[in-house]
């Protein structure tokens, strides 16, 4: 097997394994996005440079970018969950004049 086939096979396995457990949750876990970023970065780096070193550099860069995206998504999920919880448990209303009334 040549290098391209090995890199493609490794990236395909990483992408399939990473998408199996993908779910939006407020748990601080960004591993799925990190794995997806590292796999796609390795593929792009390997194809662009035609070397294992390029694939390694692309994998590291893609992993860092994927981790950053994962943490950003987690923060957004936490904010969304907090707003939903607040709306669900808020026993007050605002009248048309802007005054808040509590039940």
Buried (B, 14 or more C-beta within 10 A) or exposed (E): EEEEEEBBEBBEEBBEEBEEEEEEEBEEBBEBBBBBBBBBBBBBBBBEBEEBEBBBBBBBBBBBBBBBBBBEBBEEBBEEEEEEEEEEEEEEEEEEEEEEEEE
